[in-house]
Every structure is written in C-alpha cells, then in structure tokens.
Amino acid sequence: MPRLTSVALAFALLLPARPAQAQPRWQEIGKTRSGNPVYVDARSVRKGNDGIVNATIRVVYTTPVKSPKGNLTASRALAMFDCARMTFATKENTTYIDEKANRVFQRTVNKQPGFGPAIAGNFADVALQHLCGK
C-alpha cells in the first residue's frame, strides 16, 4: 500500500498545474441612481499609507447620452477615495463616444485634484460605498 501511495503522489506532482481562473478586469460594484452599472478595475485598487484608496472606476451608460459629436457610451475615472472622511477626488476622467473602439469624446486631467463629497447615487457614491465598506 505505501508503494502505491508514493506512485500516486509522484504522478500527481508530474501533472501540469491547472492555471488559476483569471479575474475579469471589470467587476460590477453597483448601479447609479439612473441605473447605469458601475465597475471597478480590481487590479487598480491600491490603498496608500495615508488611507487613501486609488482605483479606476468605469460607468457604462445604459442609454447613451447625446452630444454634438456623437452618443456618449461610457466614462472612466482614475479617482482617490478618502474612507475616513467619505470624500473623493478625480485625478483623470475620460468620456467615450465608443469605448470599444477607444473613441474619446473628452479627457480631463486635474493638475491638483480636490476632495469633496460624492453626490448620492452617482458613480463616486457607489464606489465609496464599495471601496470603503460603508
């Protein structure tokens, strides 16, 4: 019996390891007041020594927003979340006419982001609740 166990163990060690399931880039964390799904890029979430959480947040518009340049379909924000104060600041925001084709409507980079409260039901509020666990 011990010999059979040793052979089985040796065989098991020779089998190729099964790769872990890749985590999808975007995880849905909730919906805005208007029903647009809000996603977080789980790989982007970082908590600093100061307690500030940095993350990339994405909103897909269930009904495209009309603009003179075309219908807006999604937006992404690189943002900071202060869980102690329940405030946020946007470092960078990109709005897409066609996110899949990477057609950008507008990209804004804030040189000096300022923290402020999130409006109830908007993407920042959804992200704060998720990232700060409140």
N, C-alpha and C positions, 0 to 999 in steps of 0.2 A: 503494500500500500504506500509506504513512504516514497518509493521509487516513482510510482505513478503520479503522486503529488508533485514531485520535483520536475518530472517531464512536463506536466501541465503548466507549472509555473514558468518553466523555461520557454515553452511555446507561447504563453501569454505575453511574456516580455519581448518576444520577437515580432509580435503583431504590430503593425504601424499604429501609432496613436491616432485616435479619431480627433480631428480638429474641432475645437470649440465652436459653437454656433456664433457667427458674427452678429454683434448687436447692431440693429438698424441705426443709421446715423441720426434720424429724427424720431424722437419719442413724443407722442401727443401727451400734453400735460393738462389740457382743459380747453375750454372754449370761451371766447369773448362774449360780452353781453349780446352782440349781434349774431352769435352762432358760428363765428369763424374759428376753426381749430388753431390752437397754439401749440407749437412744438419747441423742444429744446434739443440742441445737439449735445448729447450726453458726453461726448469726448471733449467738449469745450468748457465744461463746468470745472472751475478752479476756485478754491477758497483760499484767500490770502491770509497772512499772519494778522492782518488788521480786521479780519472777519468779513471782509467784502467778498461776495461771490461774483465772479465773472462768468458770463455764459452768452452763447449765441442763441437767440430766440427767433423763431420763424412763425409768421402768420400767413395762412392761405385764405384768400377771400372766397367764400362760398359763392357770392355774387360779385363778379368783377366790378371794380369801381371805374366809372367812365372818366376819361381825361381827354384833353385835346390831342394828345399824342397816341392814344390807344387805351384799351382797358387794362387797369392795374389788376394783377392776379395774386400778388404776394408781396411780403416785405420781410426783411431780416434785420435784426438789430444786435449789435455787439454791445452788451449792457453790463452795468455793475449794479449789484443789489446789496444794500446795507440792511441785513436782517435785524440788527439791534434797533434800528430806527424805522424799519419798514419803509425805506425810500429807495429810489433807483436813479441811475444816470445812464444816458445813452452815449456811448463813445462814437458809434457809427451806425448809420441807418441806410439801408438800400431798399428801394421800392422797384418792383419789376413789372414791366408790361407783359413779358413772357418769361417766367422763371426758368422753365425747362430749356429754353433757347438762350438763357442768360441775357435777355434784352432788358437793360436797365432803364428805368424812367428817370430816377433821381438817386444820387448817392450823396449823403451828407456825413462829413467827419467833424465832430465837435472838438475843437482845439483844447477847450477846457470844460469838460463835462461837469454839470452841476446837479447835485442830488435834490430830488423833490419827491412829493408823494405821488403815488400812482392813482389814476382816476379809476374808480370802482368799475370792474368789468372789462377794462382794456387789457392789452397783452401784458403790460408790466404788472398789473394787479394779479393776473393769472400766474405769471412767472414768480412773483414774490411769494404767493401762497404756496407754490410748489417747492421752490428752492429753499424757502425759509421755514417750511413745515408749519405754517400757522393757518 
